[in-house]
Amino acid sequence: MGKLIDKKIVRPRKTRAKVKGRIVDSLTSAGTIRKDVLGVKTIVTGTVRGRTPRAGEPDILDRAIEVIGTADDAMRWMGTPIRALDYATPISVIHTAKGRESVLAVLTNLDHGVL
């Protein structure tokens, strides 16, 4: 069990990690998600390696949804190799500033019908 802190039950980190692991395993084995798309949490929460986005910095997932149409299609696109990214997946390159810029450039080109 966890400790009661400020009216919340706080579970030890190991327990939380095990629960997350089981959830991920269940979802991947059921075909609900692919492991290579799991990094999307990074986009959704807006954090990359512990850094928060600066004011005015575009949210990549929001931009992808805006350009592509639906959240499901945008998530699928994030896990698809893209020629303009040297056949890397957008999710695999967004962890660097240059990668984020490249993904946003691809989305802008898609939005303008260039690709």
N, CA, C and O atoms as a GROMACS GRO file, in nm:
protein
  460
    1MET      N    1   0.084  -0.118   0.000
    1MET     CA    2   0.000   0.000   0.000
    1MET      C    3   0.088   0.124   0.000
    1MET      O    4   0.209   0.117   0.022
    2GLY      N    5   0.027   0.234  -0.024
    2GLY     CA    6   0.098   0.361  -0.023
    2GLY      C    7   0.068   0.439   0.103
    2GLY      O    8  -0.012   0.397   0.186
    3LYS      N    9   0.131   0.553   0.114
    3LYS     CA   10   0.110   0.642   0.228
    3LYS      C   11   0.002   0.744   0.194
    3LYS      O   12  -0.013   0.783   0.078
    4LEU      N   13  -0.071   0.787   0.297
    4LEU     CA   14  -0.172   0.891   0.278
    4LEU      C   15  -0.104   1.026   0.299
    4LEU      O   16  -0.066   1.060   0.411
    5ILE      N   17  -0.091   1.103   0.191
    5ILE     CA   18  -0.028   1.234   0.197
    5ILE      C   19  -0.123   1.334   0.135
    5ILE      O   20  -0.164   1.319   0.020
    6ASP      N   21  -0.159   1.438   0.212
    6ASP     CA   22  -0.252   1.541   0.164
    6ASP      C   23  -0.377   1.482   0.100
    6ASP      O   24  -0.420   1.523  -0.008
    7LYS      N   25  -0.434   1.385   0.170
    7LYS     CA   26  -0.559   1.319   0.128
    7LYS      C   27  -0.545   1.242  -0.003
    7LYS      O   28  -0.645   1.213  -0.069
    8LYS      N   29  -0.422   1.209  -0.043
    8LYS     CA   30  -0.398   1.127  -0.161
    8LYS      C   31  -0.316   1.006  -0.119
    8LYS      O   32  -0.231   1.016  -0.030
    9ILE      N   33  -0.342   0.895  -0.181
    9ILE     CA   34  -0.259   0.778  -0.155
    9ILE      C   35  -0.142   0.785  -0.252
    9ILE      O   36  -0.161   0.786  -0.374
   10VAL      N   37  -0.023   0.790  -0.197
   10VAL     CA   38   0.098   0.798  -0.278
   10VAL      C   39   0.165   0.662  -0.274
   10VAL      O   40   0.205   0.614  -0.168
   11ARG      N   41   0.176   0.601  -0.390
   11ARG     CA   42   0.237   0.469  -0.399
   11ARG      C   43   0.387   0.485  -0.425
   11ARG      O   44   0.430   0.581  -0.489
   12PRO      N   45   0.465   0.391  -0.377
   12PRO     CA   46   0.609   0.396  -0.405
   12PRO      C   47   0.635   0.392  -0.555
   12PRO      O   48   0.554   0.338  -0.631
   13ARG      N   49   0.748   0.449  -0.598
   13ARG     CA   50   0.781   0.456  -0.741
   13ARG      C   51   0.782   0.319  -0.808
   13ARG      O   52   0.734   0.304  -0.920
   14LYS      N   53   0.836   0.219  -0.739
   14LYS     CA   54   0.843   0.085  -0.799
   14LYS      C   55   0.703   0.034  -0.831
   14LYS      O   56   0.682  -0.026  -0.937
   15THR      N   57   0.609   0.057  -0.741
   15THR     CA   58   0.472   0.011  -0.764
   15THR      C   59   0.412   0.082  -0.884
   15THR      O   60   0.349   0.019  -0.968
   16ARG      N   61   0.431   0.215  -0.892
   16ARG     CA   62   0.378   0.290  -1.006
   16ARG      C   63   0.439   0.242  -1.136
   16ARG      O   64   0.370   0.228  -1.237
   17ALA      N   65   0.570   0.214  -1.135
   17ALA     CA   66   0.638   0.168  -1.256
   17ALA      C   67   0.584   0.032  -1.299
   17ALA      O   68   0.564   0.007  -1.418
   18LYS      N   69   0.559  -0.057  -1.202
   18LYS     CA   70   0.505  -0.189  -1.235
   18LYS      C   71   0.366  -0.177  -1.296
   18LYS      O   72   0.334  -0.244  -1.394
   19VAL      N   73   0.283  -0.090  -1.238
   19VAL     CA   74   0.148  -0.070  -1.290
   19VAL      C   75   0.154  -0.014  -1.432
   19VAL      O   76   0.085  -0.063  -1.521
   20LYS      N   77   0.238   0.089  -1.452
   20LYS     CA   78   0.254   0.145  -1.587
   20LYS      C   79   0.300   0.038  -1.684
   20LYS      O   80   0.248   0.028  -1.795
   21GLY      N   81   0.397  -0.042  -1.641
   21GLY     CA   82   0.449  -0.149  -1.727
   21GLY      C   83   0.342  -0.248  -1.766
   21GLY      O   84   0.334  -0.289  -1.882
   22ARG      N   85   0.258  -0.286  -1.670
   22ARG     CA   86   0.150  -0.380  -1.700
   22ARG      C   87   0.049  -0.319  -1.796
   22ARG      O   88   0.000  -0.386  -1.887
   23ILE      N   89   0.018  -0.193  -1.776
   23ILE     CA   90  -0.077  -0.125  -1.866
   23ILE      C   91  -0.021  -0.121  -2.007
   23ILE      O   92  -0.090  -0.152  -2.104
   24VAL      N   93   0.106  -0.081  -2.019
   24VAL     CA   94   0.170  -0.073  -2.150
   24VAL      C   95   0.174  -0.211  -2.215
   24VAL      O   96   0.143  -0.224  -2.334
   25ASP      N   97   0.212  -0.314  -2.138
   25ASP     CA   98   0.216  -0.449  -2.193
   25ASP      C   99   0.079  -0.493  -2.241
   25ASP      O  100   0.067  -0.554  -2.348
   26SER      N  101  -0.024  -0.463  -2.164
   26SER     CA  102  -0.161  -0.501  -2.203
   26SER      C  103  -0.202  -0.431  -2.332
   26SER      O  104  -0.258  -0.493  -2.422
   27LEU      N  105  -0.174  -0.302  -2.339
   27LEU     CA  106  -0.214  -0.226  -2.458
   27LEU      C  107  -0.137  -0.269  -2.582
   27LEU      O  108  -0.194  -0.278  -2.690
   28THR      N  109  -0.007  -0.297  -2.566
   28THR     CA  110   0.071  -0.337  -2.683
   28THR      C  111   0.034  -0.478  -2.727
   28THR      O  112   0.028  -0.504  -2.847
   29SER      N  113   0.011  -0.569  -2.633
   29SER     CA  114  -0.026  -0.705  -2.672
   29SER      C  115  -0.164  -0.709  -2.735
   29SER      O  116  -0.191  -0.794  -2.820
   30ALA      N  117  -0.251  -0.619  -2.695
   30ALA     CA  118  -0.386  -0.613  -2.754
   30ALA      C  119  -0.385  -0.540  -2.888
   30ALA      O  120  -0.487  -0.535  -2.956
   31GLY      N  121  -0.270  -0.485  -2.925
   31GLY     CA  122  -0.260  -0.413  -3.052
   31GLY      C  123  -0.318  -0.273  -3.045
   31GLY      O  124  -0.335  -0.208  -3.148
   32THR      N  125  -0.346  -0.225  -2.924
   32THR     CA  126  -0.404  -0.092  -2.908
   32THR      C  127  -0.301   0.016  -2.937
   32THR      O  128  -0.333   0.117  -2.999
   33ILE      N  129  -0.177  -0.005  -2.894
   33ILE     CA  130  -0.070   0.091  -2.921
   33ILE      C  131   0.055   0.017  -2.965
   33ILE      O  132   0.070  -0.103  -2.941
   34ARG      N  133   0.144   0.089  -3.030
   34ARG     CA  134   0.272   0.032  -3.067
   34ARG      C  135   0.378   0.093  -2.976
   34ARG      O  136   0.371   0.211  -2.941
   35LYS      N  137   0.476   0.012  -2.939
   35LYS     CA  138   0.579   0.061  -2.845
   35LYS      C  139   0.656   0.180  -2.901
   35LYS      O  140   0.700   0.265  -2.824
   36ASP      N  141   0.674   0.188  -3.033
   36ASP     CA  142   0.750   0.300  -3.089
   36ASP      C  143   0.674   0.431  -3.084
   36ASP      O  144   0.731   0.536  -3.110
   37VAL      N  145   0.545   0.425  -3.051
   37VAL     CA  146   0.465   0.547  -3.042
   37VAL      C  147   0.447   0.589  -2.897
   37VAL      O  148   0.383   0.691  -2.870
   38LEU      N  149   0.502   0.512  -2.803
   38LEU     CA  150   0.483   0.544  -2.662
   38LEU      C  151   0.541   0.679  -2.624
   38LEU      O  152   0.495   0.739  -2.527
   39GLY      N  153   0.638   0.728  -2.696
   39GLY     CA  154   0.696   0.857  -2.665
   39GLY      C  155   0.601   0.973  -2.689
   39GLY      O  156   0.634   1.088  -2.660
   40VAL      N  157   0.484   0.945  -2.740
   40VAL     CA  158   0.386   1.050  -2.764
   40VAL      C  159   0.349   1.118  -2.634
   40VAL      O  160   0.310   1.235  -2.636
   41LYS      N  161   0.359   1.050  -2.521
   41LYS     CA  162   0.333   1.112  -2.391
   41LYS      C  163   0.420   1.237  -2.377
   41LYS      O  164   0.377   1.337  -2.320
   42THR      N  165   0.542   1.228  -2.428
   42THR     CA  166   0.631   1.343  -2.425
   42THR      C  167   0.570   1.462  -2.496
   42THR      O  168   0.578   1.575  -2.447
   43ILE      N  169   0.509   1.438  -2.610
   43ILE     CA  170   0.449   1.546  -2.687
   43ILE      C  171   0.326   1.599  -2.616
   43ILE      O  172   0.306   1.720  -2.604
   44VAL      N  173   0.243   1.507  -2.570
   44VAL     CA  174   0.118   1.546  -2.508
   44VAL      C  175   0.142   1.630  -2.383
   44VAL      O  176   0.074   1.730  -2.362
   45THR      N  177   0.238   1.589  -2.301
   45THR     CA  178   0.264   1.664  -2.178
   45THR      C  179   0.350   1.787  -2.205
   45THR      O  180   0.362   1.874  -2.119
   46GLY      N  181   0.408   1.795  -2.323
   46GLY     CA  182   0.487   1.912  -2.360
   46GLY      C  183   0.626   1.915  -2.299
   46GLY      O  184   0.691   2.019  -2.297
   47THR      N  185   0.672   1.801  -2.250
   47THR     CA  186   0.805   1.798  -2.192
   47THR      C  187   0.899   1.715  -2.277
   47THR      O  188   0.860   1.609  -2.327
   48VAL      N  189   1.019   1.761  -2.292
   48VAL     CA  190   1.122   1.686  -2.361
   48VAL      C  191   1.244   1.687  -2.270
   48VAL      O  192   1.302   1.791  -2.242
   49ARG      N  193   1.281   1.569  -2.225
   49ARG     CA  194   1.394   1.553  -2.134
   49ARG      C  195   1.385   1.648  -2.015
   49ARG      O  196   1.483   1.713  -1.978
   50GLY      N  197   1.266   1.654  -1.956
   50GLY     CA  198   1.248   1.732  -1.835
   50GLY      C  199   1.232   1.882  -1.857
   50GLY      O  200   1.218   1.957  -1.761
   51ARG      N  201   1.233   1.926  -1.981
   51ARG     CA  202   1.220   2.069  -2.007
   51ARG      C  203   1.077   2.097  -2.049
   51ARG      O  204   1.014   2.017  -2.119
   52THR      N  205   1.026   2.209  -2.007
   52THR     CA  206   0.890   2.248  -2.046
   52THR      C  207   0.898   2.342  -2.165
   52THR      O  208   0.997   2.415  -2.179
   53PRO      N  209   0.797   2.343  -2.250
   53PRO     CA  210   0.803   2.430  -2.367
   53PRO      C  211   0.801   2.577  -2.328
   53PRO      O  212   0.738   2.615  -2.230
   54ARG      N  213   0.870   2.656  -2.406
   54ARG     CA  214   0.871   2.801  -2.382
   54ARG      C  215   0.738   2.860  -2.427
   54ARG      O  216   0.666   2.801  -2.508
   55ALA      N  217   0.707   2.977  -2.374
   55ALA     CA  218   0.583   3.046  -2.414
   55ALA      C  219   0.585   3.070  -2.564
   55ALA      O  220   0.685   3.117  -2.619
   56GLY      N  221   0.477   3.038  -2.630
   56GLY     CA  222   0.468   3.057  -2.773
   56GLY      C  223   0.524   2.944  -2.856
   56GLY      O  224   0.507   2.942  -2.978
   57GLU      N  225   0.591   2.848  -2.791
   57GLU     CA  226   0.646   2.734  -2.864
   57GLU      C  227   0.531   2.642  -2.905
   57GLU      O  228   0.449   2.605  -2.820
   58PRO      N  229   0.523   2.605  -3.032
   58PRO     CA  230   0.409   2.524  -3.075
   58PRO      C  231   0.412   2.383  -3.017
   58PRO      O  232   0.519   2.325  -2.998
   59ASP      N  233   0.296   2.330  -2.989
   59ASP     CA  234   0.282   2.193  -2.943
   59ASP      C  235   0.274   2.106  -3.068
   59ASP      O  236   0.183   2.123  -3.149
   60ILE      N  237   0.367   2.015  -3.083
   60ILE     CA  238   0.376   1.936  -3.205
   60ILE      C  239   0.252   1.852  -3.227
   60ILE      O  240   0.201   1.845  -3.339
   61LEU      N  241   0.202   1.787  -3.123
   61LEU     CA  242   0.083   1.704  -3.141
   61LEU      C  243  -0.038   1.788  -3.180
   61LEU      O  244  -0.114   1.748  -3.268
   62ASP      N  245  -0.056   1.902  -3.116
   62ASP     CA  246  -0.167   1.990  -3.154
   62ASP      C  247  -0.156   2.032  -3.301
   62ASP      O  248  -0.255   2.034  -3.374
   63ARG      N  249  -0.034   2.063  -3.342
   63ARG     CA  250  -0.013   2.104  -3.482
   63ARG      C  251  -0.041   1.987  -3.576
   63ARG      O  252  -0.101   2.005  -3.682
   64ALA      N  253   0.002   1.866  -3.538
   64ALA     CA  254  -0.022   1.749  -3.621
   64ALA      C  255  -0.172   1.722  -3.634
   64ALA      O  256  -0.219   1.690  -3.743
   65ILE      N  257  -0.246   1.736  -3.525
   65ILE     CA  258  -0.392   1.715  -3.530
   65ILE      C  259  -0.456   1.820  -3.620
   65ILE      O  260  -0.545   1.789  -3.699
   66GLU      N  261  -0.409   1.943  -3.608
   66GLU     CA  262  -0.462   2.053  -3.690
   66GLU      C  263  -0.442   2.026  -3.839
   66GLU      O  264  -0.531   2.049  -3.920
   67VAL      N  265  -0.323   1.977  -3.874
   67VAL     CA  266  -0.289   1.955  -4.014
   67VAL      C  267  -0.350   1.825  -4.067
   67VAL      O  268  -0.404   1.822  -4.178
   68ILE      N  269  -0.343   1.718  -3.988
   68ILE     CA  270  -0.382   1.586  -4.036
   68ILE      C  271  -0.532   1.560  -4.019
   68ILE      O  272  -0.592   1.490  -4.101
   69GLY      N  273  -0.591   1.614  -3.914
   69GLY     CA  274  -0.736   1.601  -3.902
   69GLY      C  275  -0.786   1.543  -3.772
   69GLY      O  276  -0.865   1.607  -3.703
   70THR      N  277  -0.743   1.423  -3.737
   70THR     CA  278  -0.791   1.362  -3.612
   70THR      C  279  -0.673   1.323  -3.525
   70THR      O  280  -0.561   1.308  -3.572
   71ALA      N  281  -0.700   1.306  -3.397
   71ALA     CA  282  -0.595   1.267  -3.303
   71ALA      C  283  -0.540   1.129  -3.338
   71ALA      O  284  -0.419   1.108  -3.332
   72ASP      N  285  -0.628   1.036  -3.374
   72ASP     CA  286  -0.583   0.901  -3.410
   72ASP      C  287  -0.491   0.904  -3.531
   72ASP      O  288  -0.386   0.840  -3.532
   73ASP      N  289  -0.530   0.978  -3.634
   73ASP     CA  290  -0.447   0.988  -3.753
   73ASP      C  291  -0.315   1.059  -3.724
   73ASP      O  292  -0.210   1.021  -3.778
   74ALA      N  293  -0.319   1.160  -3.640
   74ALA     CA  294  -0.196   1.232  -3.603
   74ALA      C  295  -0.101   1.141  -3.526
   74ALA      O  296   0.020   1.142  -3.549
   75MET      N  297  -0.156   1.062  -3.433
   75MET     CA  298  -0.073   0.969  -3.356
   75MET      C  299  -0.012   0.864  -3.449
   75MET      O  300   0.105   0.829  -3.435
   76ARG      N  301  -0.090   0.815  -3.544
   76ARG     CA  302  -0.040   0.717  -3.640
   76ARG      C  303   0.071   0.780  -3.724
   76ARG      O  304   0.173   0.717  -3.750
   77TRP      N  305   0.051   0.905  -3.767
   77TRP     CA  306   0.151   0.975  -3.847
   77TRP      C  307   0.282   0.990  -3.769
   77TRP      O  308   0.390   0.976  -3.826
   78MET      N  309   0.271   1.018  -3.640
   78MET     CA  310   0.391   1.035  -3.557
   78MET      C  311   0.478   0.909  -3.554
   78MET      O  312   0.598   0.918  -3.531
   79GLY      N  313   0.418   0.793  -3.577
   79GLY     CA  314   0.493   0.668  -3.576
   79GLY      C  315   0.525   0.614  -3.715
   79GLY      O  316   0.570   0.500  -3.728
   80THR      N  317   0.503   0.695  -3.818
   80THR     CA  318   0.527   0.653  -3.956
   80THR      C  319   0.657   0.712  -4.009
   80THR      O  320   0.681   0.832  -3.992
   81PRO      N  321   0.743   0.630  -4.073
   81PRO     CA  322   0.865   0.686  -4.132
   81PRO      C  323   0.830   0.790  -4.239
   81PRO      O  324   0.743   0.767  -4.324
   82ILE      N  325   0.897   0.905  -4.234
   82ILE     CA  326   0.869   1.017  -4.323
   82ILE      C  327   0.992   1.043  -4.411
   82ILE      O  328   1.102   1.062  -4.359
   83ARG      N  329   0.972   1.045  -4.540
   83ARG     CA  330   1.083   1.066  -4.634
   83ARG      C  331   1.158   1.195  -4.604
   83ARG      O  332   1.281   1.197  -4.607
   84ALA      N  333   1.086   1.302  -4.576
   84ALA     CA  334   1.148   1.433  -4.551
   84ALA      C  335   1.233   1.433  -4.423
   84ALA      O  336   1.314   1.523  -4.402
   85LEU      N  337   1.215   1.331  -4.340
   85LEU     CA  338   1.296   1.318  -4.217
   85LEU      C  339   1.398   1.205  -4.234
   85LEU      O  340   1.440   1.143  -4.137
   86ASP      N  341   1.438   1.179  -4.358
   86ASP     CA  342   1.530   1.069  -4.391
   86ASP      C  343   1.475   0.936  -4.341
   86ASP      O  344   1.549   0.852  -4.289
   87TYR      N  345   1.346   0.917  -4.358
   87TYR     CA  346   1.273   0.795  -4.322
   87TYR      C  347   1.275   0.765  -4.172
   87TYR      O  348   1.256   0.651  -4.131
   88ALA      N  349   1.298   0.866  -4.093
   88ALA     CA  350   1.283   0.852  -3.947
   88ALA      C  351   1.136   0.881  -3.914
   88ALA      O  352   1.066   0.945  -3.991
   89THR      N  353   1.092   0.833  -3.799
   89THR     CA  354   0.956   0.865  -3.756
   89THR      C  355   0.960   0.998  -3.682
   89THR      O  356   1.058   1.027  -3.614
   90PRO      N  357   0.855   1.079  -3.693
   90PRO     CA  358   0.854   1.206  -3.620
   90PRO      C  359   0.877   1.187  -3.470
   90PRO      O  360   0.946   1.267  -3.407
   91ILE      N  361   0.819   1.082  -3.413
   91ILE     CA  362   0.833   1.059  -3.269
   91ILE      C  363   0.979   1.034  -3.231
   91ILE      O  364   1.020   1.063  -3.118
   92SER      N  365   1.058   0.979  -3.324
   92SER     CA  366   1.197   0.947  -3.292
   92SER      C  367   1.289   1.068  -3.301
   92SER      O  368   1.402   1.062  -3.252
   93VAL      N  369   1.244   1.176  -3.363
   93VAL     CA  370   1.334   1.291  -3.380
   93VAL      C  371   1.296   1.413  -3.297
   93VAL      O  372   1.374   1.509  -3.290
   94ILE      N  373   1.180   1.412  -3.233
   94ILE     CA  374   1.135   1.532  -3.161
   94ILE      C  375   1.206   1.557  -3.029
   94ILE      O  376   1.178   1.655  -2.960
   95HIS      N  377   1.299   1.470  -2.993
   95HIS     CA  378   1.368   1.485  -2.865
   95HIS      C  379   1.483   1.584  -2.871
   95HIS      O  380   1.551   1.608  -2.771
   96THR      N  381   1.505   1.641  -2.989
   96THR     CA  382   1.608   1.745  -3.003
   96THR      C  383   1.542   1.869  -3.064
   96THR      O  384   1.437   1.860  -3.127
   97ALA      N  385   1.605   1.982  -3.044
   97ALA     CA  386   1.551   2.107  -3.099
   97ALA      C  387   1.546   2.100  -3.252
   97ALA      O  388   1.448   2.141  -3.313
   98LYS      N  389   1.652   2.047  -3.312
   98LYS     CA  390   1.656   2.035  -3.458
   98LYS      C  391   1.546   1.941  -3.507
   98LYS      O  392   1.483   1.967  -3.609
   99GLY      N  393   1.525   1.832  -3.435
   99GLY     CA  394   1.420   1.737  -3.472
   99GLY      C  395   1.282   1.799  -3.464
   99GLY      O  396   1.199   1.779  -3.553
  100ARG      N  397   1.256   1.875  -3.357
  100ARG     CA  398   1.126   1.943  -3.343
  100ARG      C  399   1.104   2.040  -3.458
  100ARG      O  400   0.995   2.047  -3.515
  101GLU      N  401   1.209   2.116  -3.492
  101GLU     CA  402   1.199   2.210  -3.603
  101GLU      C  403   1.169   2.138  -3.734
  101GLU      O  404   1.088   2.184  -3.814
  102SER      N  405   1.235   2.024  -3.755
  102SER     CA  406   1.214   1.946  -3.878
  102SER      C  407   1.072   1.894  -3.887
  102SER      O  408   1.010   1.901  -3.993
  103VAL      N  409   1.019   1.842  -3.776
  103VAL     CA  410   0.882   1.789  -3.776
  103VAL      C  411   0.783   1.902  -3.801
  103VAL      O  412   0.688   1.885  -3.878
  104LEU      N  413   0.803   2.016  -3.736
  104LEU     CA  414   0.714   2.130  -3.759
  104LEU      C  415   0.722   2.179  -3.904
  104LEU      O  416   0.621   2.220  -3.961
  105ALA      N  417   0.841   2.174  -3.963
  105ALA     CA  418   0.856   2.214  -4.104
  105ALA      C  419   0.780   2.118  -4.195
  105ALA      O  420   0.716   2.162  -4.291
  106VAL      N  421   0.788   1.989  -4.166
  106VAL     CA  422   0.714   1.890  -4.246
  106VAL      C  423   0.564   1.915  -4.233
  106VAL      O  424   0.492   1.912  -4.333
  107LEU      N  425   0.517   1.941  -4.112
  107LEU     CA  426   0.375   1.969  -4.091
  107LEU      C  427   0.331   2.095  -4.165
  107LEU      O  428   0.222   2.100  -4.222
  108THR      N  429   0.416   2.197  -4.164
  108THR     CA  430   0.385   2.321  -4.237
  108THR      C  431   0.376   2.293  -4.387
  108THR      O  432   0.285   2.342  -4.455
  109ASN      N  433   0.471   2.214  -4.438
  109ASN     CA  434   0.468   2.179  -4.580
  109ASN      C  435   0.342   2.100  -4.615
  109ASN      O  436   0.280   2.124  -4.717
  110LEU      N  437   0.306   2.005  -4.529
  110LEU     CA  438   0.183   1.929  -4.551
  110LEU      C  439   0.061   2.021  -4.553
  110LEU      O  440  -0.028   2.007  -4.637
  111ASP      N  441   0.059   2.114  -4.460
  111ASP     CA  442  -0.053   2.207  -4.449
  111ASP      C  443  -0.067   2.293  -4.575
  111ASP      O  444  -0.178   2.329  -4.615
  112HIS      N  445   0.047   2.325  -4.637
  112HIS     CA  446   0.046   2.408  -4.757
  112HIS      C  447   0.043   2.326  -4.886
  112HIS      O  448   0.050   2.381  -4.996
  113GLY      N  449   0.034   2.193  -4.871
  113GLY     CA  450   0.025   2.106  -4.988
  113GLY      C  451   0.155   2.086  -5.062
  113GLY      O  452   0.155   2.047  -5.178
  114VAL      N  453   0.268   2.111  -4.995
  114VAL     CA  454   0.398   2.098  -5.060
  114VAL      C  455   0.441   1.952  -5.068
  114VAL      O  456   0.504   1.913  -5.167
  115LEU      N  457   0.410   1.872  -4.970
  115LEU     CA  458   0.451   1.731  -4.970
  115LEU      C  459   0.339   1.643  -5.016
  115LEU      O  460   0.355   1.521  -5.023
   0.00000   0.00000   0.00000
